[in-house]
Amino acid sequence: MDLKEKIINEIRKIYDPEIPVNIYELGLIYDIKVKNNTVKIIMTLTSPNCPVAESLPKEVKDIAMQVEGIEKVDLDLVFEPPWNKSMMSEAAKLELNL
């Protein structure tokens, strides 16, 4: 398993506090790029006013740092494009009966 897959597996352990689905399946992770031992993660939140706006990005960064071989995590929190339900995986939509 490559580093990107290991990071995705770890991120799948993080759940949105208001929606019982992990943030990867919700579509909150827009991009993950690994170069050498550095990972760049681009993510969003369901809303700019999300109650975990400060803690969730930190949690993502911290969990990615726990992956063996990763020495640095650059995380960009973006709101363009804005998140919407169409960004959820089919598994997330099934979980939420959408």
C-alpha positions as a printed Julia matrix, in Angstrom:
98×3 Matrix{Float64}:
   0.0    0.0    0.0
   1.44   3.37  -0.96
   1.61   6.38   1.35
  -1.44   8.06  -0.17
  -3.6    4.98   0.46
  -2.3    4.75   4.03
  -3.22   8.4    4.6
  -6.7    7.85   3.13
  -7.2    4.85   5.42
  -6.31   6.99   8.43
  -8.52   9.89   7.33
 -11.43   7.45   7.0
 -11.25   7.08  10.8
 -12.35  10.72  11.24
 -16.09  11.27  11.36
 -18.04  14.47  10.94
 -19.53  15.26  14.36
 -22.97  16.03  12.92
 -23.18  13.42  10.15
 -22.39   9.75  10.95
 -20.08   9.33   7.95
 -16.31   9.68   7.72
 -15.01  12.89   6.19
 -13.36  11.13   3.24
 -16.62   9.53   2.1
 -18.41  12.85   2.72
 -16.15  14.39   0.09
 -14.5   16.88   2.42
 -11.04  15.84   1.22
 -10.54  17.42  -2.2
  -6.99  16.28  -2.89
  -4.06  14.41  -1.38
  -0.63  14.59  -2.99
   2.46  12.87  -1.63
   5.92  13.91  -2.75
   8.9   12.38  -1.02
   7.92  12.4    2.66
   5.61  15.41   2.45
   1.87  15.27   1.96
  -0.32  18.13   0.77
  -3.98  17.85   1.68
  -6.68  20.14   0.36
  -9.93  19.91   2.28
 -13.1   21.78   3.04
 -15.87  21.76   5.61
 -19.58  21.23   5.12
 -19.99  24.9    6.02
 -17.64  27.79   6.87
 -19.56  28.04  10.16
 -18.96  24.38  10.98
 -18.58  23.92  14.76
 -15.33  21.98  14.25
 -13.79  24.5   11.84
 -10.7   24.82  14.02
 -10.31  21.27  15.3
 -11.13  19.15  12.23
  -8.27  20.38   9.99
  -5.86  19.88  12.89
  -7.19  16.36  13.41
  -6.66  15.56   9.71
  -3.13  16.95   9.82
  -2.31  15.06  13.02
  -3.61  11.73  11.74
  -1.7   12.09   8.46
   1.49  12.76  10.44
   1.02   9.41  12.18
   1.5    7.53   8.9
   4.94   5.97   8.87
   7.14   7.71   6.31
   5.38  11.08   6.46
   7.57  13.86   7.82
   5.53  16.94   6.93
   1.87  17.73   6.25
   0.74  20.88   4.47
  -3.01  21.32   4.8
  -5.04  23.91   2.95
  -8.59  24.56   4.09
 -10.58  25.88   1.14
 -14.19  26.83   0.48
 -14.05  26.87  -3.33
 -15.69  24.92  -4.68
 -18.21  24.91  -1.85
 -19.07  21.47  -0.52
 -22.42  19.99  -1.47
 -24.1   16.59  -1.18
 -23.1   15.56  -4.69
 -19.49  15.31  -3.49
 -20.34  12.39  -1.21
 -19.38   8.87  -2.23
 -22.09   6.35  -3.08
 -21.34   4.6    0.23
 -21.98   7.84   2.15
 -25.22   8.46   0.26
 -26.41   4.93   1.06
 -25.47   5.38   4.72
 -27.56   8.54   4.87
 -30.41   7.14   2.73
 -29.94   9.77   0.02
